Structures are given as structure tokens and as C-alpha cells.
Amino acid sequence: MEQLKLLGTLLKSSFKDLLPIVIVIACFQAFVLQQVPDDLLSITIGLLIVAVGLAVFIQGLEVGIFPVGENLAREFAAKGSVFWLLAFSFLIGFSTTIAEPALIAIANKAAVISAGRIDATMLRITVALSVGFAIALGAFRILTGHPIHFYIISGYIIVVLLTFFVPAEIVGLAYDSGGVTTSTVTVPLVAALGVGLAGSIRERNPVIDGFGLIAFASLTPMIFVQLYGLAVYSLGSEESVALLEQAEALSQEAVSLGAKAMALLMELVSVVTDVLPILAVIFFFQYLVIRKRVPQLPKIVLGIVFVILGLYAFIVGLEMGLFPIGETMALQLTKQGNHLFIYLFAFLIGFSTTMAEPALLAIALKVEEISAGKIRQMILRVAVALGVAIGIALGAYRIVAGDPIHYYIIAGYVVVIILTYFAPRYIIPIAYDSGGVTTSTVTVPLVAALGLGLATNIEGRSPLIDGFGLIAFASLFPMITVMAYGVITEMAANHAAQRKEEA
């Protein structure tokens, strides 16, 4: 009975989260494009399925993924084995990333763009190794208690320096690779691991030390992919028209996550395949390393089933409802030639899709719980969504203007570094993590469609060089807005305290 009541509450919340997306699309269809979308019934049904899937997914996280992740972290801390903790962290990062559908699609596209010089399998292994390394490094940071910004700022400096040495064709791909590695299932588990580990060590604060693993997983792929591209990529001659058409076909496959050519049953198989490596690593370490049974195993299994079914319904609903209309609208807006409408659409779609992002909702709920309500989940989500909206709008402007991406990214990193020294300590890891949770199930496909649509339809732009990068903007600017929110909140609290003393 309690579970049904919780599901009903989550359903109500899901419909509320999807409402901004519906309003944005409806307003643009009615007042800008002045068209009635095709398959309106299919779109409506798809949105209903999305709402149900999101509610079931979140309930599964609460019942299954969060408890098992935090329990494993506590067991490792009690066991006192640094080696096994780091090994578990590495394997969780590697196993969840190597099967990530968005990464597979981007790796295949990169192989075509480079005329086979970049191998899709090697690129996937490179990114998976980088995420495994990132999660292990993040766990090591929690154990040692080092401030997170030393690691992150050092990483940004390396990313920026490498940018000036790698070919232009690889820069956007490398920046975007940091945004597609953290999947909807990976993010909650990694967050639970960090919070559970920090909560098990006496000198650590779960709010300050527990978050940040996702930030590492978003940063290191940029470095690894640039190094890989530097080693194997050659500018060579101009690609043939046939090759560009093949790349474009693959990009459309990436946008739809392959579902247009697959039956619904195969989509379910894909979701299960995405979750299986995580379960294999969890149960291997639980039974063969820690040598204990999983507490409340039936409840955990039920939660995992909810996660699979909820994520499956969510993806199917997106493909029926949002993806087709999002791709069509991106194409129609670019052909209209009114740049202001493009920027407005980019801003609004960035905000509305981020508010409905399952990974962000999961992290925001965990932040509110750990901070005992000091950081409200709704305010945090609005701050993150505002950052994504600004980032995508600015990224769309960059494509229209034809400016090099690294100037924008470098300027953004400089702002992040400056804010790091002014923001309160408790908000910094959460802000860093915000960049990794915004580019997931909902946001990536629509943003990718917008970027490729702009780069394809604007004269003088290359889909290979200019089409990538919007995901990087969507990952960078939430860090700025969340830290700015922390600075403003702290200043307001200090001002209120000062006025109280004066009174």
C-alpha cells in the first residue's frame, strides 16, 4: 500500500516535470512554425508513457539502486581494503560505460568521420578506461579527504592545454564524450557509492566529500579522447560526399538511439544489457569479495526490476513522443533562417528537458536528503536547468557564428575556477557533478539533433567540426549557475545574520 502511494506521488511529480516540455513544443508549433505536428495521438501516448516510466524508474532507484550502492560502500569502508574499493570503483565505471548506447553511437560516427582512422571499439575502450580511472580516483579522493577543486581545476588545465595540440575535428568529439558517459543508471549508483563511502568515514562529510565522482567521470574522458585522437588522428584529405552522407545517417541513428530500426522487444533487451554489467560487478563483489548476502535481497531485486521497466518505458515514450518532433522542429527552425527563434528554442528546450532528466532528479533527491533539506531539490534542478539552457543557447550561437569551440569552453572554465574560490564548500562538489547529470536520456538526443541540424543547414558550417559541442556547453554552464546559486544563498544568509546582529 505504501509503495502504491509513493508511486502515485511520483506519477504526479512526473507529469508536472514534463509539462514545461509540452508547453515549449506546443507554443513553437502554434505561434512560430504554425503547424500541427504529425502523429499527434502517438506523441500524446508517448508523453504519457514517459511520465509513467519516470515514476517507476525513480521508485526503483529508491528501493534498489541507492540502498545496494550505499551498503557496498559501507562494507568496503568497514573491510578497510583500499585495493578492493578502488578495484570495485574502476570496474563499475568501466563496465557501465563500455555498454552505454550513446557512447556506442558516437564511437561509430567517429569511425566514419575519420575514415576508419579512429577505431570505434578502441574509442569505446578508451572512454570506458577513463571513466573507470575517474571513479577510482574519486573514491581515492574521498578516502584521503583532498579538496575536490584541486583535482578538477588541474584536469581542466590539462584539457585546455591539449586542445591547442589536437586536430580541430577531434575537439568537439572529445568535449562531448564527457557528457555521454554518465548514463541514467550509472549516475545514481555512483552517487550512492560516493555518499555511502563518505558517510562511513568519521572525518568525512557526505555533502562535501560524498559528491564529485560524476564530475571526475565527465572530465577524464575529455583528456583520454584528446590523447587518443592526438595519437591516431590525421587531418588527411577532404571526405567524400558519400562519407558525409553515411556519417549523417549514423548521426540520425545516434539521435534515436537505434529504436527506429528495432522492435520494442529489442529495446527492452538493450536496457537489460545496459544494466547487466552493473549487476554483475555488484554481485561479484558482494558475494566473492565482501562474502556477505545482499541485505533485503527480494526488495533490492524488485527495485532493479522497477529500474529496468521504468527506464524501458521512459525510452519508448521518448521515441514515440519527443524525439521525432524534436528532430523535425530543429530542422524547421534552421531552415526558417530566424536566428533569434533558434536561440529561444535552444534555451527553452534546454531548460524543459533538463527539468525532466531522470539522472538529475535522482541526484537532486539525494542532495536534499543528505543536506537535511538545506539544499532544496527543486531549486537545485532549476539552477541546473538554467545553466543547461544558457549553455545550449550559447552553443547554438557559436554554430551560427562559426566561432571555434575552445574559446568558449576555456572562458567557461575560467569562470568555474573563479567561482570555486568564492562558492561555499558544500556546493562545490554538487556543482561539479551537475555538469555530468544534465546530459543523459532526455537531453542528449534533442541537443544532438539541434547541433547537427544547425551545422548541416547553415552555409559554411561542417557537421563534422561544428555539429559537435552542444553537449559540452550543456555540461559546463550548470557548474557556473549552481555555484552562483551557492554564492548568492551564502551572501543572503550572511546579510540576514548581520542585520539580526545590528537589530
Buried (B, 14 or more C-beta within 10 A) or exposed (E): EEEEEBBEEBBEBBBEBBBBBBEBBEEBBEEBBEEEBEEEEBBEBBBBBBBBBBBBBBBBBBBBBBBBBBBBBBBBBEBEBEEBBBBBBBBBBBBBBBBBBBBBBBBBBBBBBBEEEBBBEEBBBBBBBBBBBBBBBBBBBBBEEEBBBEBBBEBBEBBBEBBEEBBBBBBBBBBBBBBBBBBBBBBBBBBBBBBBBBBBBEEBBBBBBBBBBBBBBBBBBBBBBBBBBBEBBEEEEEBEEEBBEBBBEBBBBBBBBBBEEBEEEEBBEBBEEBBEBBBEBBEEBBEEBBEEEBEBEEBBBBBBBBBBBBBBBBBBBBBBBBBBBBBBBBBBBBEEEEBEBBBBBBBBBBBBBBBBBBBBBBBBBBBBBBBEEEBEBEBBBBBBBBBBBBBBBBBBBBBBEBEBBBEBBBEBBEBBBEBBEEBBBBBBBBBBBBBBBBBBBBBBBBBBBBBBBBBBBBEEBBBBBBBBBBBBBBBBBBBBBBBBBBBEBBEEEEEEEEEEEEE
